[in-house]
Amino acid sequence: MRGLSRAARAVAGAATIALVATACGGGSGDSGGSSPSAAGKTGGAITYGSCKPQNNLIPANSNEVCGGRVIDALFTGLVDYNSDDASPQNAVAESIESTDNKLWTIKLKTGWTFHDGTPVDAASFVDAWNYSAYGPNAMQNSYFFGPIDGFTDVQGEDKNKDEKIEASEAPIKEMKGLKVVDDSTFEVTLSTPSSVFPVMVGYTAFSPLPKSFFDDPKAFGDKPVGNGAFKLDSGDGDTGYTLSAYKDYKGAKPKIDKLTFKTYQTPEAEYADLLADNLDFIDQVPPSALAGDQYKQDLGDRQIDKAVGVIQTATVPIYDSKYKSPDLAKAISLAINREQIVKQIYNNGRQPATGWVSPVVNGYKAGACGEFCTFDAAKAKEFLQKAGGFTGTMTYGYNADGPGNKEAAEAICGSISNALGVKCQAKAYVDFNTLRTDVDERKMTGLFRTGWVMDYPSIENFLVPLYSTGASSNDNDQSIPQFDALVKEAAAADTTEAANAKYEEAEKLLATTMAVIPLWYSNQQSGWSSKVSNVKVNPFGNLDLESVTVK
C-alpha cells in the first residue's frame, strides 16, 4: 500500500514492465506533484502528520497506512517505486530474472547493511520471508507469500478450529520454494508462474530482517532495526516516532537529517498545526478546508491536488446473519448517492467509483459495478424487498481520527436512510487502530469504512489481497470460487493484455455479491509548511522523503 522512491535501475525482465502503473497527473500544474523547485539546504528536520499504527513495526505485520509510512522510511526492499509514475526499479536487488516466470533468480547488490551494521544478504530475505509466512507467527501479511512453493505447508492446519495455529500444527517452518545460493544470491520458485512477482516484492512485507529480529520479535517491533534511509531513534504509536538519516545507507540518500511522524487524534488539530508552521506536511487536508477551496487560500502554492492509487469502500459484514443477503448489499449500494456526497463533503475532490480498481493503474476499466454503483432510490427499494427488508438500525462504522470520515459516514447513512426508509446511524471509533481491531476480530455488526492504498502498482493488488478466499485483507470472509480461479489464470498469463483481461473479468464478479461497496477514487489534497521546499507526493499518497528539503 505504500513505497518510497529512490534512484535505482529498472527491474530485469520484460514481463514486469507492462504491469506497472500509468503516470499520475500532478497538481499545481506539474506532472510530478511537487512544489516549485527550490534549492533548499542539506540537513535539518521535518515533521509529518500521522496516525497510530494498528500493530508494532514489523514489516510483514503491518497492512495499513499508519504503520506503513514509518516502515517505508525504515526499510528498503529488493525493489522500490519511482516517485513520479510508480514504475518499479531495483533497490537492494541487482537483478531479478526468470525465463519462465516461475523460477526467479535474485542477485543482491553488495555493501548494504542494517542500521546495526550487520550485512543485508540473501539469508536476510529468505529467513524473513519464511518467518512471515509461517502460520503460528500470525503475520497479517503472510498471505502475500502465497505464490511461493511450499507456502501451504508452512501455514499449518488448524486442527482445533480456533483460528490460531499452534507450532505443533505446523511442523514445517521453511518454504521449499526458497533457496539461498550464496550470500548475494537466492532463488524463488513459485507454485505457478506469475509475471507480477518482481513488481510485488517492493511491498514492505518482503523487507529483509536482521538476525536480531529473530532473537526477540516483539522487542524488535517496538524499535525495529531496518536497512532503509532512516533509522529509528525513539517514539511509539501514541505520540509518534523520531527518525534520523542513516549515514551508511546505500541508496539515494535523503537531504534531511531528521524526520518525526507526529500522531494526531483529529484532522482538525493536524491542520491547525500545519497552518501555524508547527507541522511540515499532511497527507490530506480536512473537509472543512476543502469547502470552497479554503485550503488553497490558506496555503497558496504550498498545496497539491493529485490523483493517487487509493479507493474508499464500505464493507458489508456478510458473516452477520442480518447482512448475508447479496440483495441487501446491492440495495445499500444503489442507495448511496456518491456524486452528491463527493460534491458536498469533498468539494468534488474525489471521483465516484464504478468498480474496485483505481484508475491510476494499468488494467483499470470503468463500469465493473454495472448498475449497482449508480444512485437509484427506486431500484434500491426493489432490492431491499428482494432481501426481505431490514429490521432495526443499520450502522456504519468509521475511525474518527481520519479527515472527512465523520462527514462522509453521516452523509452515507443519510443517503441510505432517505432512499431505503431504514434508520442508519454513523458509529464512531476513536481511532483507526480501534476500528481495525474489531474488523480483524470479526466483531462488526454493521457496515464499516474500508479502503485501499496500493501496495504495488498493479491491477492485481486491488483485487487479490482483498477479495480472494482467505486473503489477508478480505475483511468479511467473502469467497467467490470463480473469482479465485480467474485471478490464478491471470497471474499465469503470458502477456499483460491476457492478464488484464482475466483480472477485469474477475473484478466484474464482485458485483454479484456487492459485499464490498465501492464509494470513490481518491484525489489527495496535501499541504505543507512554509519551512520546507521540493515537496513531492508520490502515487501512493506519501511524501517523497528523498526530495524534500528544509529552507
SULFEN-V378471 format. One record per pair of residues at least 4 apart in sequence whose ideal C-beta (glycine too) atoms are under 6 Angstrom apart, sorted by the first residue. I is the first residue (numbers start at 1). J is the second residue. Records with the same first field share a line. If there is no record, write none. Layout:
I->J, J
This chain:
1->68, 453, 455
2->68, 72, 540
3->80, 81, 202, 540
4->72, 80
5->80, 81, 82, 83, 538, 544
6->80, 251, 252, 546
7->252
8->89, 90, 91
9->90
10->89
11->16, 79, 88, 90, 96, 198
12->95, 96, 97
13->97, 198
15->101, 195
16->198, 199
18->496
19->196, 199, 458, 496
20->87, 88, 457
21->86, 360, 361, 457
22->362
23->85
24->307, 360, 539
25->307
26->30, 31, 32, 33, 306
27->33, 304, 305, 306
28->304
32->84, 536
33->304, 306, 536, 537
34->535, 536
35->533, 535
38->533
40->533, 534, 549
42->255
43->257
44->256, 550
45->258
46->256, 259, 280, 532
47->260, 262, 279, 280
48->261, 281
49->264, 270, 279, 282
50->261, 263
51->66, 401, 432
52->66, 237, 263, 431, 433
53->66, 67, 237
54->64, 433, 436
55->61, 62
56->221, 222
57->67, 70, 71, 221, 224
58->221
59->71, 75, 204, 205, 207
60->132, 139, 141, 205
61->139, 140
62->67, 68, 71
63->140, 141, 473
65->453
66->432
67->71
69->542
70->241, 261
71->75, 204
73->228, 230, 243
74->224, 226, 228
75->207, 226, 228
76->91, 92, 227, 228, 251
77->202, 206, 207
78->92, 93, 201
79->88, 91, 201, 202
80->91, 202
81->86, 88, 202
82->87, 89
83->536, 538, 544
86->457, 539
88->199, 202
92->108, 112
93->106
94->107, 108, 109
95->107
96->106, 198
97->105
98->103, 104
101->193, 195
102->190, 193
103->189
104->188
105->187
106->186
107->185
108->184
111->250
112->120, 250
113->117, 119, 248
114->118, 210, 225, 227
115->225, 226, 231, 246
116->225
118->210
120->124, 208, 227
121->183
122->180, 183, 185, 186
123->127, 180
124->208
125->208
126->178, 180, 186
128->208, 209
129->145
130->174, 175
131->137
132->139, 142
133->142, 145, 151, 154
134->154, 173
135->155, 156, 165, 170
136->165, 167, 170
140->472
141->205, 472
143->471, 472
144->205
145->151
146->151
147->190, 194
148->175, 177
149->176, 177, 189, 191
150->175, 176, 177
151->175
153->172
154->172, 175
156->165, 169, 170
157->169
158->165
159->169
165->169, 170
177->189
179->187
180->186
181->185, 186
190->194
192->492
193->492
194->491
196->200, 458, 460
199->456, 458
200->456
201->206
202->456
203->455, 456
209->213
210->225
212->225
213->220
220->224
223->232
229->249, 254
230->243, 245, 259
231->246
232->243
233->242, 244
234->242
235->240, 241, 242
239->263
240->261, 262, 263
241->261
242->260
243->259
244->258
245->254, 257
249->253
252->546
254->545, 546
255->549
264->269, 270
265->401
267->286, 403
268->286
270->282
271->285, 286, 289
273->278, 279
274->279, 282, 527
277->529, 530
280->528, 529, 532
281->528, 543
282->527
283->526, 541
284->403, 524
285->289, 295, 525, 527
286->403
287->345, 404, 407
289->294, 295
290->346, 347, 349
291->347
295->299, 303
299->303, 527
302->528
303->527
304->526, 537
305->523, 525
306->524, 537
307->360, 523
308->522, 524, 539, 541
309->358, 360, 454, 539
310->453, 522, 541
311->358, 452, 521
312->451, 519, 520
313->450, 451, 516, 518, 519
314->447, 517, 519
315->448, 450, 475, 476, 516
316->323, 329, 515
317->323, 444, 476
318->323, 324, 476, 515
319->442, 477
320->445
325->387
326->513
327->383, 386, 387
328->387
329->514, 515
330->372, 383, 514
331->380, 383, 384
333->372, 514, 517
334->376, 379, 380
335->380, 416, 419, 420
336->412, 415
337->375, 415
338->342, 352
339->352
340->344
341->345, 411
342->346, 350, 352, 520
343->348
345->407, 408, 411
346->350
349->523, 525
350->520, 522
351->520, 521
352->520
353->518, 519, 520, 521
354->366, 367, 369, 373
355->368, 369
356->507, 510, 518
357->364, 459, 462
358->521
359->364, 521
361->457, 459
363->459, 500, 503
365->504
368->507, 508
369->373, 511
370->511
372->511, 514
373->518
377->419
380->419, 420
384->420
390->422
393->423, 425
394->422, 424
395->425, 427, 446
396->409, 412, 413, 426, 447
397->427, 448
398->405, 409, 449
399->405, 429, 431, 432, 435
400->406, 428
401->431
404->408
409->426
410->426
413->424, 426
416->420, 424
417->424
429->434, 435
430->434
436->440
438->443, 444
439->444, 475
444->448
454->461
455->461
456->461
459->503
460->464
463->467
464->468, 487
465->471, 472, 473
466->473
468->484
469->479, 484
476->515
478->515
480->509
482->509
483->506, 509
486->502, 505, 506
487->506
489->502
490->499, 502, 503
493->498, 499
496->500
524->541
526->537
528->532, 535
531->551
532->548, 550
533->549, 551
534->547, 548, 549
535->548
536->544, 547
538->542, 544
